[in-house]
Amino acid sequence: MLLKRILPFAALLLTLSVSAQPTTLQRVEDSVVGWFSKIPSGEDLKPSSYKGHTYTTAQKEKMNEVIRWMYKTLTPVASLGTWKRMIWGDDQSFAPHKYGVEFRVWDVSFDPDYLDEKGHFKPIAEQYNAWVVGANIIPGSFAISDLNNPTRYLFTWQPDGYGEEDRKKTNADPRLHPNVYKYFTRVNDMEAVYLVPGNKPPFTPVTRGEYLGYAEDSFDRFLAEARKKVEAQWPGNLKSQDEAFAYSKKDVDGYRAAIQKWKAKYSSSLQEPAVIRDMQPTIRSFDMDPFEISPSEKNNHHSYPVYRLTPEVMEKCNADIPKWLVFSFPYKSAQDGVKSSEMHKAMTERFNYDYAYDYFFAPDKVKGKEYKPVILQAIENGRVAGSELNRSAPRTSTDGGFRDDFSATAIGAKPVGWNFYNYGRPTVIASAPGQSGKWMVPGEREVAPTYLKRPLPADFTIDFDIATDAFTTRTGGGIQLYLGSSPLGPDGKETAQPRAVKIKVSIHAGQTTEASGPNYSGEAKILINTVPTMNQENGVEGLTGTYLLKEFNDKQNKVHVTLTNKSGQLTLLINDKPVIQSKDMKMAYGKTCTNCTLPADKRFHALTISNITQDAEHVKVYVGNVVVR
């Protein structure tokens, strides 16, 4: 039996004892944690009911198998996994019998608030990704409750491509993955793989004429319900009841007239499938033409076909074998972090849908056979495959400093020896246009050299190159170098200190077409802040130095940056030319600095690089040849 795996705090630290430098955030993000919920062993299989639907023992037994398969397919990374049996129902939509299992992977943390008394992780409330395996569910659908009745279930269904903006950004496979090509799939708010005999869900398209006719059929029920409501609101007061009911009747008369108008308008196309403008229509939606869809709505997949389930299909949904089975999960890529991307890989690349299909719809084919994933999850030494924590620490230079030309990392991979949040737009290694060697493209969050010796020397030099993609906007690639004097905690963040110095150096490429005018935005800038204050003018603390950076632009896409500190004096050099010195920096309103020297006792622990490109979605900025000494 596959055992639950939850690493306690102390054990996980021991497995990561190669270096004391990686932060607790890195230790969590690249480490296999495991399942919090126990594998079902057959207990608690009594039937349960909700809203007139019964989750039978046989149905639960089959879903227990799904849970066991999931445990073999995914060991949660940087998270704790849980499962919960689900039965769905309501009092209004007359939906089919729907049941299944909801899985979740929850965030974890080394923060003591999120550890139990034995040092084991606990799920962090409200921070999770969920996916569902459900019988007879229709992800991305909405019941048309006002038109439904015990023998008729109508629904709209988000079309393929609805809500796929994030998938487009990462060039996601429109068919999910070759592992599921043979099955019916749908991509809308969720990605879904349908297992169903015949490979086509048993949904019957509704024609325009049928849709309008079903609406007319519903008006009498609508009025009957309206009468009940006014009688309950004004019991015994017939006058008030009649007056209130008259408003509902007047509305319905208007809806009836509108439907006749739409029938006349579409008299030659009433047999065409109903595709409507409202994703969640009500009886009141017929005031406007339901079939009138603008070109922009069509282009954005904001038009919704209408389907129904026949009484025969509805009846078969009650059986112990699903009429259809759906695996529904959110789209997650490397940008969303290893917790999320491992879940997505499990559902697209690793889960054995062939075995699952046969288990439910052709059981003789898998009789006596054990479930196995299509491919196994890649885990090395208790960490997700590719973790830099499984690699040797990069060598430091002979002078005890730090050097990285990123040659140790493959193109497209995460930079070895750098710490960053593993979600959002990822930090990767790439080639820079027109430049040799390998470069780091900082992602959405700041990055820091993991194995840098801290604190920096009292006198130090930091060198690096910056390059930018081509751009047509006012600014191109931008980088911010940050230095902080406060010591770092286990999470890699600065600890609160009563006395601190913070330095920000920002570099932006400018547009050459504006180089001779007042709007040129290429700039190098230094901002120094101290606690307690050393330089304050009109209540604003800090020193600023700015240089119009014409050496870095859309034509000259590379620049070399050097920052030095010598005896408390900062100097910024561009292509080896001094351009800003702390002794010349100004206070907030232009006054010369009161104290132009960094405190002699301050040593810098924090060093991060951030991507501050204004159009980072389309323009990359590259950092290369980093040297700290």
N, C-alpha and C positions, 0 to 999 in steps of 0.2 A: 504494500500500500504506500502511495506517495504521502510523505509526512508533511505537516505544516512546517513552514520555515519562517521564523521570526528571529532575527538576530538581535540580542540585547546590546545595549550601549557598549559595555566593556568588550564583548566578543567582537563586535564590529571594529572597534578601535584596534584590537589585536591583529585582525586580518589586514589592517591598513597601516601597519607599523613600518613600512618601507621608508617613509619620510615623515617628519613631524610637520612638514610645511603645508600639505594639502588641507584645505579647510573642511570643517564638518559638512558644509554644503556639498563639496565635491564627494566626500565620503558617502553621503546619502545618495546623491544623484547617480553614481555609477555602480551602486552596490545592490545586489539581489537581497530583498528583504523577505518577501513571501506572502502567504495567505494568513489572514487573521481568523476567518471563519473555518470551521472544521469541515472536512469532507463528509458529505451525508453518508450515513451507514445503514439507513433503512428505518430509523426511528421517525416518529412524528409524521406518519403518512395517512393519518385520518383525513377523510374528505373535509374540505372547508368551503364555506359558501359566502358569497357577497353579491348583493344586488340581484338576486335571483339566479346567479350562476354558481355552479359547483365544480370545484377543483377536485377531481376524483383521485382515489388512491393510485389507480393505474397511470393517470396523467402525471402525478407526482413522481412515481417510480421512474417514468421515462425521463422526466426532467432531472432526476438525480443522476442519471447517466450523463446528461449534458454537462452537469456540474463537474463530474469526474473527468470528462474529456477536457474541460477548460483547465483543470488543475494540471493535466499532462501537457497542455499546450502553452500555458503561460505561468511563469513564476514572476510575480510582480517585482518590478525594479523601481527603486526609489519610492516605494509605496507599499501599502498593505492592501491585500485583496479581500473582498467580502462578497457574499451572495445572499439573495433573499428571494423566496418564492413569491410570485405575483399573480393576482387575479384581478382583471380589470372589468369594471362595469359602472353604469350610471342609471339614473331614473328617467332619462329623457330621450336618448338617441336610439334605443332598440338595437344596440350593437350586437354582433355575434359573440359567442362564448370565446373569451380570450384569456390565456393564462401563460405562465412561463417563469423565467428567472431573470432578475436584474443583478448584474455584476457591477462592482465598483472597485476602483483602485484609489486609495486615499493617500494624501500627502502625509509624510512623517517628518520628524525633526528631532535633533538631539537636545532641544530645549527641554529642561526638566518638567515643564508643564505638560509635555506630550510623551512622557515616559511613565510607565507604571512603577510600582514599588520595587520591582525586580530589575528595573532598567530596560524593560522591553518597550518597543515603540507602541503607541496608541494612535489610531486614526485621528487626524486633525479635522475637527468638525467643519462641515460645509466646503471642504477642499477635496474634490474628487472628480474623476471621470467615470461616467456610467455607460454601460452598454447592455443590451437586452437580447435574450433568446426567447422568442414568444410564439405560441401557437395561435394562428388565425389573427395576428395583428397586421396592421397596414401602416407602417411608418410614413409620416408626411401626409396623412389623410385627415379629413375633418368631416364628421357626421353632419348631415343636413337635417338636424333634429326636427325642425318645424315641418318637414315633409315626410318624416319617417313614421312608421306604425309597426305593430307586432309582426306583420308579414312583409314589410318593405324596409330595407336599409339602403339609403342613398348616402353617398359621400363624395367629396372632392378629393383629388389626389394631386399633390405637387408634382409637376412634370420633372422628367430627368433634366438635371442641370440647374434646378432651382437652388439658390443659395450656395453656389459653388465658387464664390470669389476666392476663398482661401486655397481651394484646390488648384485654381488657375495660376495663382502666384507661384506655386511649387511644381507646376507642370505634372500634376497627378494624373495617373492613368484613368481615363474616363470610364473604363470597365473594371476598375478597382485593382485587379492583379490577375496574371495568367492562371493562378490557382482557382479562380472562380469564373473564368470565361465561359465554362459550359453551363453555368446556372443563370437564371434570371436575376438581374441586379437592378437597383434603382439608386440614384444619387440625388438627394434633395437636402432637406435639413439634416438628414442622417444618411449614411451609406447603408445599404441593405442587400443581403443575399437571401433570395427566396428558394427554399426547397419545396417543390410541389410537383406531383406527377404531371407529366406533359410539359413541364418547364414553363407554364404560363398560369399566373394566378387566376382563379375562377371568378373574375370580376366582369360583369356585363355592362358594356357601355350604354349610357342613357342617351336617347335622341333628344333634340330640341323640343319636338312635339311632346314626348313623354315627360320631359322635365316640366314644361308648362302645365301639362295635364295633372301631374302629381301635385303641383302647387294648388291648382283649383280644388282637387280632392281634399286638400288639407284645411281649406278655409272653414268648413263646418266644425272641424275639431278645434281649430283656433278660437272660433266664436264660443263654443261650448266651454272651453277652458276660461275664456274671458268672463263669461257669465258666472262661473264658479268663484272667480276671484272677487268680483264686485259684490256677490252675495256674502262672501266671507268678510269683506271690508265694511259693508254697511248692512249687517243683519237686521231684518225687519223693516228696513227703510226702502220701500219699493221705489220711491221717487228718485232717491240718490242712486239706487242700483240702475234704474232705467237710463238716467242721465249719463252715468259713467259708461254703461254698456253701449250707448248710442255712439260714443266716440270710437269704440272698437269696431262697431258695425260700419261706421262711415269710412274708417280706414280700409276695411276689407272690401267694401264696395269699390274703393279706388284701386285696390290691388287687382280685383276682378276685371275692371275696365282696362287696366294696364296690360294684363295678360292677353286680353282680346286684341289689343293693339300690337303686341309682339307676335301673336299668331298671324295676324294679317301681314305684318312686315316680313316675316320669314316663312310665308305660306309655301314658297317653292323650295325651302330647304329644311323643313321640319323633320325630315328623316336623317339629317346629318347628325353626327355626334354632338352632344351638348358640351361646349367648352365655354366657361363663364368667366366673368371678370372678378367675382368675389370668391376668395378662398374659403370663407366661412359665411355663406349666405343664410339669411333668415327669411321669414315670410314678408318682411318689409323691404327686401332687396329688389322686389319686382317693380318698385317705383321707377327705376332706371332700367334701360335696356340691358338685360343680363348677358347678352352675347356680344355687345359692342366692346371690342378690345383694341386699344391704341397700338400703333406700331412699336412704341417704346416698351409697352407691357409685354408684347410678344417677344421682343428681342431679349428682355430680361427674364423670360420664362414665367411671367406673372399672369398666366392664364391657366385655368384649372379645369381639366376634364371631369365629367360627372360619371360615376359608376353606381351600380347597385349590386347587392347580393340577392340571389333568388332564394325563395323559401327552402328549396332543396339543399342549397349550399349552407344556409343558416342552420338547418337541422343537422347536417353532417359535422358542423363545427362542435357539436356537443359530444361527439364520439371520443373514445380514448386515444384514437390516432388523429393527429391534427389534419385538418383539411389542407393546410399549408403551414410551413414553419419558417420563421424569419430570424435571421441574425442581423441585428441593427446596432450600428456603432457610429460614433462621431469620427469625422476625418481628423487625423492627427499626423503631423510630420515631425521631422527632427527639430523644427522651429518650436515645437510645443514641449520639448524636453523628453528625456528618456522614459519617464513614467508613461507618458501618453503615447510616444512613438512605439514602445514595446507592445502596448495594448493593441495598437493598430496593426502592427506587423503580425501579431498573434492571430487576429481575425481575418487578415487578408492573405498572408503568406503561409502560415503554419497550420491553421485549423484544417482538419481532414473532413471537408464537406462531402466527399464521396462516401466515407464511412457513415456519416450522419444521415445522409439521404437513404442509404440502404437500411440502416437500423430502423428508420421510421416507415419506409415505404416498400422495401424489399428485404425483409429481415432474414430470409433464408441465406442471402449472400454473405452475411456477416456472422452467422451462427457459429459459435465457437471461436471467433476471431477477436483479438484484443484491439481496442482503439490505439492508434499511433498517429502523432502529428505528421503532416507531410514533411516538414523539416523540424529538427529540434532547435529549441531556443539556444542561442550561442552564449554560454556562460563559462567564464574562466576565473578560477580561484575565487568564486563567490561574487564575481562582478560581471556586469554585462560585457560582452566581447568588445574589444577596442578601447576599453577604459585605459586612460593614461596612467592610472594607479597601478596597472599591471606592468608598466614599463620602467626601465631604469631612469633615474633622475638625470636630466641633462647635465653635462659637465659645465662647471663654472670656469671662467678664464683663470689664467695663472695668477693674476693680480687679485683674485678673490671676487671679482665683479661678475657681471652677467652679460652673456652675449647670445644672440639668437638670430640666425638668418633664415630660420624655418625650414632648413634643408632636411631636418629629421622627420618631417611630416609630409604625407602624400597630399597631392592636390585634391581638394574637396573634403579633406578630413579636418577634425578639430585640431588646433595647434597643441602639440605635445608641450607640457610644462607651463601651461597657462590656465588660470582659474577664471571661470565666468559662469554666470547663470545659464543653465542648460535649457532655456526656453526663450521664446521670442525669436526674432530673426537671428539665425545661428552665426557664430564666429567660425570661419573656415579659412583654410589655406588655398590660395589661388595664384594665378599668373596675372601680373599687372600689364595693361596694354603698353606696348613699346618698351617694356623693361625686362631685364634678365632676372633669373632667380625666382624664388618663391616669396610670397607676400601674405600677410595676415589681413583678412577683411573683418574688422570688428563688427559684431552683430548689434543687437538691440540693447544689450547691457554692457557695462564696463568690463574690461579684461585686465588681469594682473599676472605678472610672472610668478609662478608658484614657488620656484626654487631660488628666488632672489634672496641674497643675504641681507637681513634686516637687523638694525636700521642701516640706512645708507651711511657712508663715511661723512664726517663733518664737512669736508670738501668733496664734491662729487661732480661728475660729468655724465650727462645722459645724451646719447646720440640716436637718431633714427631717421629713416627716409619716409616720405609720404608721397603717394601717387594718387591720381584721381582718374576716374572714367571721363570720357567726353561728356560735355553738358552744354545745354543751351540756356539754362536759367542764369540768374545773377550770381549764384555761388555754386561751386562744385563740391568736391570732397572736403570734409572737415574732420579734424581730430582734436580732442582735448586730452592733454596730459595733466594728471592730478597728483599732487604730493601732499601727504598729511603727516603731521608729527605725532599723532596719537597712536599708541600701540594697538595691534590688531588682536581681536578676540579669536576664539576657535572657529567662528563662522567666517573669518576673513574680513570682518567689518571693524572699523575703528571703534575703540572704546571711548566713552565719554571722559574727557579730561578738563580740569579747571583752567589749564593753560595749553594753548594749541596754536599751531600755524598751519594754514592751508594755502596752497599755491595751485592756481589753474593756468595752464598755458594752452591757448586755443589757436589753431591754424586753419584758415579757410582759403580755398582757391577762388579766384575772381574771374569775371567774364571780360575778355580783352576788348570787346566792343564798347565797354564803359570805362576803360582804363584812363582816359583823359578827362572824364567828367566827374561830377560830385557823387555819382551813385555807384562808383566802383566798390565792390564788397570783398575783394581779397584782403585778408587781414591776418596779422599775427598779434596776439594780445596776451598780456600777463596780468593776473589779478592775485593780490596777496591779502589775506585776511588773518588777523591775530586775535587771540583771546588770552589776556585782557588786551584792549585796544592799544595800538601804538600810533596809529595814524587815523584821526577822526576829524571830519569837517562837516559842520552843520548836522551832526547826529548820525552821519553815515561813515562807517568804518571801512578802511581798506585802501590799498594802493593799486593804481592801474597804469599800465604802459601799453601803447598801441603803435603798430607799425603798418603802413600801407604796403601790403605784400604783392607787389607786381611781378615777383619772380615765380609765382605759382598761379597758373591760370589754365584756360582751356587749350592753349597752344603749348605751353611749357607745363607738362602734367606731372613733373616730379620736382621735389625740393628736399634738401637735407637740413635737418633741424638739430641744433645742439643747445642744451641748457646746462650752464655751469653754476656752481656755487663755490666761491672762494672767499674764505674769511667773512662769510655772511653777505657777500655781494653777489646778487644774481645777474647773469648775463644770458640773453637769448641771441643765438647766432643763426642766420639763414644762409645756407651755402657758405659757411665759415666766416660770414661777415657779421659783426656785432650790430644788432638792430634795436635792442631794448636792454637797458641796464637799470637795476633797481634804484640806483642813486638818482636817476633822472625821472622816476615814476611820480605820478601826481595823486593827490587825494581826490575825493569824489567830485569836488567842484573846482579842481584845477590848481589847488594850492600845493606848493612843493612839499615833499614828504618831511614829516617831523623826525622820523627815525627811518633811515633808508637801509638799515642793516638787519638781517635776520638775527633773532636771539642766538647768542653763542652756544647756549645749552641745548638747542633744539636739533634733534636728529630725526630724519624722516623714515617712517615705517611703511606708510601706505604709498603705493605707486600704481596707478591705474591708467588705462588708455580707453577713451570712449569715442564712439562714432557720433559726431554732431552734424553730419551731412543733412542739409535741409530736405533734400529729396532722396533719402536713403533707399527708398523702394526701387528707384530706377538708376541711381548713380552710386557706384561703389567707391569707397576710399580704401587705400592700401597702405599698410605699415610694413616696413622692411628694415633689416639690418639693425636691430635694436642692441645697443651697448650701454650698460650701466657700470660705471667704475668710479 
